[in-house]
């Protein structure tokens, strides 16, 4: 019952982001467009991709246009699942932002959506992340930022607010240690450390 309540609450909190895609979701016609509009994270990724594409066009318009058309036709439009689309979007955003193939291979292993009980952690292949935890009386913990990777681990340090996150891989899952991040939490909410499972 509590989990159902959390889902309803988070859905209502995120409803304003559902149409954050780079196109009008009311006019979505293809299966891929409908998938994009059905998922909040994917919808935001679509908007992020549009921004990255616009910036990349200024550097090399002909090459970027050709590469983007090929990606749409042979990568994005071949996806039939949310996970395939999310992976495709994350990699393409990073390509447009100038990441090399070697860099992409190194950091894309972390990308994905992870869950532990009522806590959610989403990591893009660019290592930008968002963490959400729902506590008592509808209070939330919400942390957003960018990890750095070193020696096979991810770290996030907000020294001004004394918040520290350490992550290591456990097969496809993540061993997450969050400490001293009260600044990001409501009165009755708290962060949780442990094994987050890939969704």
C-alpha atoms as a printed R data frame, in Angstrom:
    type eleno elety resid chain resno      x      y       z
1   ATOM     1    CA   UNK     A     1  0.000  0.000   0.000
2   ATOM     2    CA   UNK     A     2  2.819  2.400   0.934
3   ATOM     3    CA   UNK     A     3  4.679  1.603  -2.307
4   ATOM     4    CA   UNK     A     4  1.527  2.308  -4.338
5   ATOM     5    CA   UNK     A     5  1.149  5.627  -2.499
6   ATOM     6    CA   UNK     A     6  4.795  6.509  -3.276
7   ATOM     7    CA   UNK     A     7  4.241  5.762  -6.958
8   ATOM     8    CA   UNK     A     8  1.119  7.941  -7.087
9   ATOM     9    CA   UNK     A     9  2.880 10.766  -5.237
10  ATOM    10    CA   UNK     A    10  6.012 10.687  -7.392
11  ATOM    11    CA   UNK     A    11  3.868 10.536 -10.515
12  ATOM    12    CA   UNK     A    12  1.980 13.637  -9.433
13  ATOM    13    CA   UNK     A    13  5.219 15.425  -8.509
14  ATOM    14    CA   UNK     A    14  6.752 14.663 -11.898
15  ATOM    15    CA   UNK     A    15  3.665 15.234 -14.043
16  ATOM    16    CA   UNK     A    16  4.907 18.634 -15.165
17  ATOM    17    CA   UNK     A    17  7.931 16.952 -16.770
18  ATOM    18    CA   UNK     A    18  5.991 14.390 -18.830
19  ATOM    19    CA   UNK     A    19  5.866 16.682 -21.868
20  ATOM    20    CA   UNK     A    20  9.468 17.818 -21.517
21  ATOM    21    CA   UNK     A    21 10.310 16.104 -24.827
22  ATOM    22    CA   UNK     A    22 11.674 18.218 -27.665
23  ATOM    23    CA   UNK     A    23  8.402 17.727 -29.554
24  ATOM    24    CA   UNK     A    24  4.695 18.017 -28.701
25  ATOM    25    CA   UNK     A    25  3.682 14.741 -27.043
26  ATOM    26    CA   UNK     A    26  0.042 15.402 -27.973
27  ATOM    27    CA   UNK     A    27  1.112 14.881 -31.592
28  ATOM    28    CA   UNK     A    28  3.249 11.758 -31.028
29  ATOM    29    CA   UNK     A    29  2.474  9.357 -33.874
30  ATOM    30    CA   UNK     A    30  5.207  6.689 -34.071
31  ATOM    31    CA   UNK     A    31  5.785  3.912 -31.530
32  ATOM    32    CA   UNK     A    32  9.152  5.432 -30.614
33  ATOM    33    CA   UNK     A    33  7.636  8.900 -30.023
34  ATOM    34    CA   UNK     A    34  4.924  7.361 -27.835
35  ATOM    35    CA   UNK     A    35  7.559  5.485 -25.817
36  ATOM    36    CA   UNK     A    36  9.499  8.726 -25.330
37  ATOM    37    CA   UNK     A    37  6.386 10.533 -24.079
38  ATOM    38    CA   UNK     A    38  5.425  7.653 -21.773
39  ATOM    39    CA   UNK     A    39  8.566  7.912 -19.641
40  ATOM    40    CA   UNK     A    40  9.687 10.997 -17.700
41  ATOM    41    CA   UNK     A    41 13.435 10.232 -17.834
42  ATOM    42    CA   UNK     A    42 13.317  9.477 -21.543
43  ATOM    43    CA   UNK     A    43 11.320 12.616 -22.239
44  ATOM    44    CA   UNK     A    44 13.959 14.706 -20.463
45  ATOM    45    CA   UNK     A    45 16.726 12.854 -22.346
46  ATOM    46    CA   UNK     A    46 15.016 13.790 -25.617
47  ATOM    47    CA   UNK     A    47 15.098 17.442 -24.611
48  ATOM    48    CA   UNK     A    48 18.763 17.138 -23.549
49  ATOM    49    CA   UNK     A    49 19.576 15.581 -26.922
50  ATOM    50    CA   UNK     A    50 17.915 18.472 -28.760
51  ATOM    51    CA   UNK     A    51 20.122 20.941 -26.852
52  ATOM    52    CA   UNK     A    52 23.289 18.909 -27.498
53  ATOM    53    CA   UNK     A    53 22.405 18.651 -31.205
54  ATOM    54    CA   UNK     A    54 21.853 22.407 -31.484
55  ATOM    55    CA   UNK     A    55 25.253 23.101 -29.887
56  ATOM    56    CA   UNK     A    56 27.042 20.487 -32.013
57  ATOM    57    CA   UNK     A    57 25.608 21.985 -35.218
58  ATOM    58    CA   UNK     A    58 27.579 25.163 -34.540
59  ATOM    59    CA   UNK     A    59 30.851 23.201 -34.594
60  ATOM    60    CA   UNK     A    60 30.379 21.028 -37.709
61  ATOM    61    CA   UNK     A    61 26.883 21.321 -39.281
62  ATOM    62    CA   UNK     A    62 27.270 18.965 -42.260
63  ATOM    63    CA   UNK     A    63 28.865 16.096 -40.356
64  ATOM    64    CA   UNK     A    64 26.524 16.452 -37.357
65  ATOM    65    CA   UNK     A    65 23.365 16.495 -39.527
66  ATOM    66    CA   UNK     A    66 24.434 13.368 -41.408
67  ATOM    67    CA   UNK     A    67 25.383 11.518 -38.231
68  ATOM    68    CA   UNK     A    68 22.147 12.519 -36.478
69  ATOM    69    CA   UNK     A    69 19.981 11.329 -39.390
70  ATOM    70    CA   UNK     A    70 21.829  7.992 -39.395
71  ATOM    71    CA   UNK     A    71 21.364  7.682 -35.614
72  ATOM    72    CA   UNK     A    72 17.618  8.403 -35.879
73  ATOM    73    CA   UNK     A    73 17.103  5.873 -38.668
74  ATOM    74    CA   UNK     A    74 19.349  3.011 -37.618
75  ATOM    75    CA   UNK     A    75 19.652  3.329 -33.838
76  ATOM    76    CA   UNK     A    76 16.790  5.217 -32.215
77  ATOM    77    CA   UNK     A    77 14.020  3.984 -34.489
78  ATOM    78    CA   UNK     A    78 15.186  0.369 -34.162
79  ATOM    79    CA   UNK     A    79 14.566  0.402 -30.400
80  ATOM    80    CA   UNK     A    80 11.466 -1.350 -29.097
81  ATOM    81    CA   UNK     A    81 12.006 -0.899 -25.351
82  ATOM    82    CA   UNK     A    82 12.535  1.966 -22.922
83  ATOM    83    CA   UNK     A    83 15.944  0.620 -21.858
84  ATOM    84    CA   UNK     A    84 17.189  0.451 -25.454
85  ATOM    85    CA   UNK     A    85 16.027  4.016 -26.071
86  ATOM    86    CA   UNK     A    86 17.584  5.362 -22.871
87  ATOM    87    CA   UNK     A    87 20.945  3.774 -23.694
88  ATOM    88    CA   UNK     A    88 20.787  5.074 -27.275
89  ATOM    89    CA   UNK     A    89 19.937  8.603 -26.106
90  ATOM    90    CA   UNK     A    90 22.640  8.732 -23.435
91  ATOM    91    CA   UNK     A    91 25.355  7.644 -25.876
92  ATOM    92    CA   UNK     A    92 24.202 10.017 -28.598
93  ATOM    93    CA   UNK     A    93 24.082 12.969 -26.200
94  ATOM    94    CA   UNK     A    94 27.649 12.242 -25.189
95  ATOM    95    CA   UNK     A    95 28.772 11.878 -28.814
96  ATOM    96    CA   UNK     A    96 27.211 15.237 -29.648
97  ATOM    97    CA   UNK     A    97 28.915 16.746 -26.609
98  ATOM    98    CA   UNK     A    98 32.287 15.623 -27.948
99  ATOM    99    CA   UNK     A    99 33.087 12.503 -25.952
100 ATOM   100    CA   UNK     A   100 35.502 10.121 -27.696
101 ATOM   101    CA   UNK     A   101 34.682  6.434 -28.260
102 ATOM   102    CA   UNK     A   102 37.207  5.455 -25.604
103 ATOM   103    CA   UNK     A   103 35.665  7.808 -23.035
104 ATOM   104    CA   UNK     A   104 32.184  6.533 -23.868
105 ATOM   105    CA   UNK     A   105 33.216  2.919 -23.323
106 ATOM   106    CA   UNK     A   106 34.676  3.760 -19.942
107 ATOM   107    CA   UNK     A   107 31.750  5.703 -18.467
108 ATOM   108    CA   UNK     A   108 28.693  4.198 -20.192
109 ATOM   109    CA   UNK     A   109 28.897  1.106 -17.949
110 ATOM   110    CA   UNK     A   110 27.489  3.229 -15.113
111 ATOM   111    CA   UNK     A   111 24.500  4.548 -17.054
112 ATOM   112    CA   UNK     A   112 21.027  3.394 -16.099
113 ATOM   113    CA   UNK     A   113 18.153  3.604 -13.668
114 ATOM   114    CA   UNK     A   114 18.610  1.915 -10.282
115 ATOM   115    CA   UNK     A   115 16.275  1.277  -7.358
116 ATOM   116    CA   UNK     A   116 16.464  0.184  -3.729
117 ATOM   117    CA   UNK     A   117 13.116 -0.026  -1.957
118 ATOM   118    CA   UNK     A   118 11.640  3.482  -2.396
119 ATOM   119    CA   UNK     A   119 14.896  5.140  -3.458
120 ATOM   120    CA   UNK     A   120 15.679  5.910  -7.116
121 ATOM   121    CA   UNK     A   121 19.037  6.693  -8.708
122 ATOM   122    CA   UNK     A   122 19.398  7.620 -12.374
123 ATOM   123    CA   UNK     A   123 22.849  7.997 -13.965
124 ATOM   124    CA   UNK     A   124 23.458  9.254 -17.487
125 ATOM   125    CA   UNK     A   125 26.499  8.119 -19.432
126 ATOM   126    CA   UNK     A   126 27.789 11.684 -19.006
127 ATOM   127    CA   UNK     A   127 27.782 10.811 -15.253
128 ATOM   128    CA   UNK     A   128 25.127 13.415 -14.428
129 ATOM   129    CA   UNK     A   129 22.790 11.864 -11.864
130 ATOM   130    CA   UNK     A   130 19.619 12.346  -9.874
131 ATOM   131    CA   UNK     A   131 18.752 10.615  -6.591
132 ATOM   132    CA   UNK     A   132 15.297 10.665  -4.996
133 ATOM   133    CA   UNK     A   133 14.079  9.204  -1.716
134 ATOM   134    CA   UNK     A   134 10.586  9.570  -0.272
135 ATOM   135    CA   UNK     A   135 10.350  9.852   3.523
136 ATOM   136    CA   UNK     A   136  7.621 10.404   6.089
137 ATOM   137    CA   UNK     A   137  4.935 13.076   5.724
138 ATOM   138    CA   UNK     A   138  5.674 13.251   1.979
139 ATOM   139    CA   UNK     A   139  9.115 14.782   2.556
140 ATOM   140    CA   UNK     A   140 11.717 14.122  -0.141
141 ATOM   141    CA   UNK     A   141 15.460 13.858  -0.494
142 ATOM   142    CA   UNK     A   142 16.540 15.072  -3.935
143 ATOM   143    CA   UNK     A   143 20.195 15.199  -4.979
144 ATOM   144    CA   UNK     A   144 21.378 16.126  -8.469
145 ATOM   145    CA   UNK     A   145 24.913 16.583  -9.730
146 ATOM   146    CA   UNK     A   146 27.722 14.943 -11.651
147 ATOM   147    CA   UNK     A   147 29.926 12.082 -10.545
148 ATOM   148    CA   UNK     A   148 33.620 11.831 -11.215
149 ATOM   149    CA   UNK     A   149 35.132  8.433 -11.982
150 ATOM   150    CA   UNK     A   150 38.441  7.350 -10.512
151 ATOM   151    CA   UNK     A   151 39.957  3.910  -9.878
152 ATOM   152    CA   UNK     A   152 36.738  2.125 -10.846
153 ATOM   153    CA   UNK     A   153 34.500  4.128  -8.504
154 ATOM   154    CA   UNK     A   154 32.154  7.084  -8.774
155 ATOM   155    CA   UNK     A   155 32.342  9.962  -6.315
156 ATOM   156    CA   UNK     A   156 30.274 13.066  -5.632
157 ATOM   157    CA   UNK     A   157 31.383 15.640  -3.065
158 ATOM   158    CA   UNK     A   158 29.429 18.748  -2.165
159 ATOM   159    CA   UNK     A   159 31.780 20.045   0.513
160 ATOM   160    CA   UNK     A   160 29.780 23.235   1.023
161 ATOM   161    CA   UNK     A   161 26.843 21.115   2.243
162 ATOM   162    CA   UNK     A   162 28.965 18.229   3.590
163 ATOM   163    CA   UNK     A   163 27.374 15.665   1.228
164 ATOM   164    CA   UNK     A   164 29.387 12.702  -0.067
165 ATOM   165    CA   UNK     A   165 28.436  9.782  -2.315
166 ATOM   166    CA   UNK     A   166 30.651  6.786  -3.155
167 ATOM   167    CA   UNK     A   167 29.609  4.131  -5.670
168 ATOM   168    CA   UNK     A   168 31.185  0.895  -6.874
169 ATOM   169    CA   UNK     A   169 29.905 -1.710  -9.323
170 ATOM   170    CA   UNK     A   170 28.487 -5.018  -8.069
171 ATOM   171    CA   UNK     A   171 27.840 -6.997 -11.242
172 ATOM   172    CA   UNK     A   172 25.082 -4.946 -12.945
173 ATOM   173    CA   UNK     A   173 24.063 -3.338  -9.663
174 ATOM   174    CA   UNK     A   174 25.572 -0.520  -7.603
175 ATOM   175    CA   UNK     A   175 26.930 -0.477  -4.057
176 ATOM   176    CA   UNK     A   176 25.964  3.056  -2.969
177 ATOM   177    CA   UNK     A   177 27.248  4.811   0.140
178 ATOM   178    CA   UNK     A   178 25.652  8.199   0.900
179 ATOM   179    CA   UNK     A   179 26.774 10.202   3.921
180 ATOM   180    CA   UNK     A   180 25.988 13.553   5.513
181 ATOM   181    CA   UNK     A   181 23.499 14.738   2.872
182 ATOM   182    CA   UNK     A   182 20.823 16.198   5.188
183 ATOM   183    CA   UNK     A   183 20.889 19.509   3.292
184 ATOM   184    CA   UNK     A   184 19.092 17.815   0.390
185 ATOM   185    CA   UNK     A   185 16.344 16.251   2.527
186 ATOM   186    CA   UNK     A   186 13.062 17.376   4.016
187 ATOM   187    CA   UNK     A   187 12.554 17.079   7.774
188 ATOM   188    CA   UNK     A   188 11.261 13.480   7.752
189 ATOM   189    CA   UNK     A   189 13.258 12.195   4.789
190 ATOM   190    CA   UNK     A   190 16.673 10.596   4.735
191 ATOM   191    CA   UNK     A   191 19.127  9.046   2.291
192 ATOM   192    CA   UNK     A   192 19.790  5.316   2.218
193 ATOM   193    CA   UNK     A   193 22.972  3.399   1.447
194 ATOM   194    CA   UNK     A   194 23.029 -0.140   0.072
195 ATOM   195    CA   UNK     A   195 22.771 -2.182  -3.111
196 ATOM   196    CA   UNK     A   196 20.739 -0.461  -5.837
197 ATOM   197    CA   UNK     A   197 19.418 -2.854  -8.500
198 ATOM   198    CA   UNK     A   198 19.476 -1.940 -12.194
199 ATOM   199    CA   UNK     A   199 15.964 -1.596 -13.622
